[in-house]
Amino acid sequence: MLKIPEHQVAGHKACDGLLGPLIDDSGRFYKPLQDDERGSREVAFYTSFSSNTRVPDHIRKFFPIFYGIQLLEASDGSGLRPHLVLQDVVSGHLHPSIMDIKIGSRTWYPEAPEDYIQRCLKKDRETSSLSLGFRVSGLQVHGNKESGFWKPERKAVQRLTADEVRLVLSKFVSSNPSDDPKAVRDSLFASSVYGGSTGILAQLLELKAWFEDQTIYHFNSCSVLIVYEKESILKGGSSGAEIKLIDFAHVVEGNGVIDHNFLGGVCSLIKFISEILTTPDECSTQTCLQDSDKSSVCNGDSKRE
């Protein structure tokens, strides 16, 4: 039985008659194909990537498993529609803390129509994409059973300054994430999530090493999804922290050229996370993000257990 993803933090959502992704209970994620060249481009990428022997095995863990294409009833009631069938990367988590980070100072692809390029340029300038090489597209952080999730409104998150981005990255691993400007950002879980030989920083460094050499693809407007389980840490276990690359509708062939746009964004993100690990308590700002606890389920902003 298909249902709306409970923990989606960015992208189009399948509610109120809108077209969006669906999931099932077996750990699969069904993403509707877009009608224009973006849909065919994403299919082409997954097909190529899954069979490309030039992609190292250790890099494949950073990408969702691709199970093929399936015709399904669309969430907007428009009838049968082809869907990408992918791994649901949060299905193994009970209370996943998630952050979607769009990588690159440029989010448009070279052959895009001029009006599309101008829209992307406008958004890149209005967000941290142009200045930092990445922007936070959305996030949720599990607090506890009483408070549920802290999930700031996406438009506020996407317009963060550099200092505010650092604050959010710190809040993501804090024991008390909230919009209260007086709350202390303790970055309590930074070492468990970001640090260590298998933490987010180590994974990003491994990914960076591949992008320093790979010239197969250019990953325009893709995101790094960061996921971890706070409850597991509190019980003395592993955070289960992992990264996945998602959203490949604008991937183009690399043609022997290094993807400096994506590589630069990853390097910038690595710098921010490294600073949080070395100076975890130096995270203060006067900015208070707008809480969205009263927002609708369609915006994905309700508190849940």
C-alpha positions in Angstrom: 0.0 0.0 0.0 1.5 3.3 -1.1 1.5 6.4 1.2 2.8 9.9 1.4 6.4 10.1 2.9 6.2 11.2 6.5 9.7 12.6 6.6 10.1 14.6 3.4 11.9 17.9 4.0 12.2 19.3 0.4 10.8 19.0 -3.0 7.2 18.5 -4.2 4.9 16.8 -1.8 2.0 14.5 -2.6 -0.8 16.1 -0.7 -4.0 18.1 -1.5 -4.2 16.7 -5.0 -0.6 17.6 -5.9 1.9 15.3 -7.7 4.7 14.0 -5.5 6.5 10.9 -4.3 5.1 7.9 -2.5 6.6 5.2 -0.4 5.6 1.7 0.7 6.4 -0.5 3.8 9.1 -2.4 2.0 11.6 0.4 1.9 10.9 1.7 -1.6 10.5 5.3 -2.7 8.4 6.0 -5.8 9.3 9.3 -7.6 7.0 10.4 -10.4 8.8 11.2 -13.6 8.5 14.8 -14.8 6.9 15.2 -18.2 9.7 17.2 -19.9 13.3 16.4 -20.5 14.0 16.3 -16.8 12.2 13.0 -16.4 14.0 11.4 -19.3 17.3 12.9 -18.1 16.9 11.3 -14.6 16.0 7.9 -16.0 19.1 8.1 -18.3 21.3 8.9 -15.3 20.1 6.1 -13.1 20.3 3.6 -16.1 23.8 4.7 -16.9 25.0 4.9 -13.3 23.8 1.5 -12.3 25.7 -0.2 -15.1 28.7 2.1 -15.4 31.8 0.1 -14.5 33.9 3.3 -14.1 32.0 4.1 -10.9 33.9 2.6 -7.9 31.9 0.2 -5.7 32.7 2.3 -2.6 31.0 5.3 -4.2 27.7 3.5 -5.0 26.8 3.6 -1.3 26.3 7.3 -1.6 23.5 6.9 -4.2 20.0 5.4 -3.6 19.5 1.9 -5.1 17.6 2.0 -8.4 15.0 -0.7 -8.9 13.7 0.5 -12.3 10.5 2.2 -13.6 7.0 1.3 -12.6 3.6 2.5 -13.8 1.6 3.7 -10.7 -1.5 5.7 -10.0 -0.3 9.3 -9.6 -0.8 11.0 -6.3 -2.6 13.9 -8.0 -5.3 11.6 -9.4 -4.2 12.1 -13.0 -4.0 8.3 -13.7 -1.2 6.0 -14.4 2.2 7.6 -14.5 5.8 6.2 -14.7 7.6 6.4 -11.4 11.3 5.8 -10.6 11.5 3.1 -8.0 14.3 3.9 -5.6 15.6 3.0 -2.1 13.7 4.8 0.6 16.8 6.1 2.4 15.0 6.8 5.7 13.0 3.7 6.0 15.3 2.1 8.5 15.0 5.1 10.9 12.3 5.5 13.6 12.8 9.2 14.2 15.2 10.4 11.5 16.9 13.8 11.7 17.3 14.9 8.0 18.9 17.7 6.2 18.6 18.3 2.4 21.5 20.4 1.1 21.5 21.5 -2.6 25.1 21.6 -3.8 26.7 24.0 -6.2 26.9 27.8 -6.7 25.1 27.3 -10.0 22.0 25.2 -10.0 21.1 25.3 -13.7 22.4 23.1 -16.5 24.1 24.4 -19.6 21.4 23.5 -22.1 18.5 24.9 -20.0 16.1 27.4 -21.6 17.1 31.0 -20.9 14.0 31.7 -18.7 14.8 28.7 -16.5 18.4 29.9 -16.2 17.3 33.3 -15.1 14.9 31.8 -12.5 17.8 29.7 -11.1 20.2 32.6 -11.1 17.7 34.7 -9.1 17.3 32.0 -6.5 21.0 31.3 -6.3 21.6 34.9 -5.6 18.8 35.2 -3.0 20.1 32.1 -1.1 23.5 31.0 0.1 24.2 29.1 -3.2 26.2 31.8 -4.9 28.1 32.9 -1.8 28.7 29.5 -0.2 28.4 26.9 -3.0 25.4 25.2 -1.3 22.1 26.0 0.4 20.0 24.2 2.9 16.7 23.2 1.2 15.0 21.9 4.2 15.5 20.0 7.5 13.9 18.3 10.5 15.6 17.5 13.8 14.1 15.1 16.3 14.0 16.6 19.8 12.3 14.1 22.1 8.9 12.3 22.4 7.3 15.3 23.9 8.5 18.0 21.4 8.6 15.8 18.3 10.5 17.4 15.4 11.9 20.9 15.0 11.2 21.7 11.4 11.7 25.4 10.4 9.8 26.8 7.5 11.6 26.0 4.2 11.5 29.5 2.7 13.2 30.9 5.8 15.9 28.1 5.8 16.7 28.7 2.1 17.5 32.4 2.6 20.0 31.9 5.4 23.2 34.0 5.5 26.6 32.2 6.0 26.5 32.7 9.8 22.9 31.4 9.9 23.9 28.4 7.8 26.6 27.5 10.4 24.0 27.9 13.2 21.6 25.5 11.5 24.3 23.0 10.9 25.0 23.3 14.6 21.4 23.0 15.6 21.1 19.9 13.5 23.3 18.1 16.0 22.1 19.9 19.1 20.3 18.4 22.0 17.8 21.3 22.1 17.0 22.4 18.5 14.4 25.1 18.5 13.7 28.7 17.3 14.2 30.0 20.9 17.0 32.6 20.5 17.9 32.1 24.1 18.4 28.3 23.8 22.0 27.2 24.1 23.4 25.5 21.0 25.4 22.7 22.6 26.2 20.7 19.4 26.1 17.7 21.8 25.9 15.2 19.0 28.4 16.8 16.6 31.2 14.2 17.3 28.7 11.3 17.0 27.2 12.5 13.7 29.8 14.7 12.0 32.9 13.2 13.4 34.6 9.8 13.6 35.9 7.4 10.9 32.4 6.7 9.6 30.8 10.1 10.3 29.4 12.7 7.9 32.7 14.5 7.5 34.6 11.3 6.7 31.9 10.4 4.1 32.0 13.8 2.5 35.8 13.6 2.3 35.5 10.2 0.6 32.9 11.7 -1.9 35.2 14.7 -2.4 38.1 12.5 -3.4 36.0 10.9 -6.1 34.8 14.3 -7.5 38.4 15.4 -7.6 38.9 12.8 -10.4 35.6 11.8 -11.9 34.7 13.4 -15.2 31.8 11.1 -16.1 28.9 13.3 -14.9 28.2 16.9 -13.9 25.7 16.9 -11.0 23.7 20.1 -11.5 21.2 21.0 -8.9 21.7 17.8 -6.9 21.4 17.5 -3.2 23.3 15.8 -0.4 20.8 14.3 2.1 22.2 13.8 5.6 20.3 11.4 7.9 21.0 10.2 11.4 19.1 8.7 14.4 19.3 10.6 17.7 17.5 8.0 19.7 20.2 5.5 18.9 22.9 7.8 20.2 21.0 8.4 23.5 20.8 4.6 23.9 24.5 4.2 23.5 24.4 3.0 19.9 25.6 4.4 16.6 24.1 7.5 15.1 23.6 5.6 11.8 24.8 8.9 10.1 24.9 8.7 6.3 24.8 10.8 3.2 23.0 10.1 0.0 23.1 12.1 -3.2 19.6 12.7 -4.6 17.8 14.5 -7.4 19.4 13.8 -10.8 17.0 15.5 -13.2 19.7 18.0 -14.3 22.7 15.6 -14.5 24.6 15.9 -17.8 27.6 14.1 -19.2 31.0 15.3 -17.9 32.8 14.8 -21.3 36.2 14.5 -19.6 35.8 17.7 -17.5 35.9 17.7 -13.7 32.6 19.0 -12.1 34.1 22.0 -10.3 30.6 23.4 -9.5 29.7 20.3 -7.4 33.2 19.8 -6.0 33.4 23.4 -4.8 30.1 23.1 -3.0 31.2 19.9 -1.3 34.5 21.5 -0.2 32.5 24.5 1.2 30.2 22.2 3.2 33.2 20.2 4.5 34.7 23.5 5.8 31.6 24.4 7.7 31.2 21.0 9.3 34.9 20.8 10.2 34.6 24.2 12.0 31.6 22.9 14.0 33.7 19.9 15.1 36.6 22.0 16.1 34.7 24.9 17.7 31.3 23.4 18.5 30.2 26.0 21.0 30.9 29.1 18.9 27.5 29.2 17.3 25.5 32.3 18.2 23.3 34.6 16.1 20.4 37.0 16.8 18.4 35.5 14.0 15.4 33.5 15.0 13.9 31.3 12.3 10.2 31.2 12.0 8.7 28.2 13.7 6.2 26.3 11.7 4.7 23.9 14.2 1.2 25.1 13.2 1.8 24.6 9.5 -0.2 22.1 7.5 0.8 18.5 7.0 1.2 19.4 3.3 4.1 21.7 4.3 5.5 18.8 6.3 5.8 21.0 9.4 3.6 19.3 12.0 5.1 17.8 15.1 5.2 14.0 15.1 6.3 11.3 17.3 
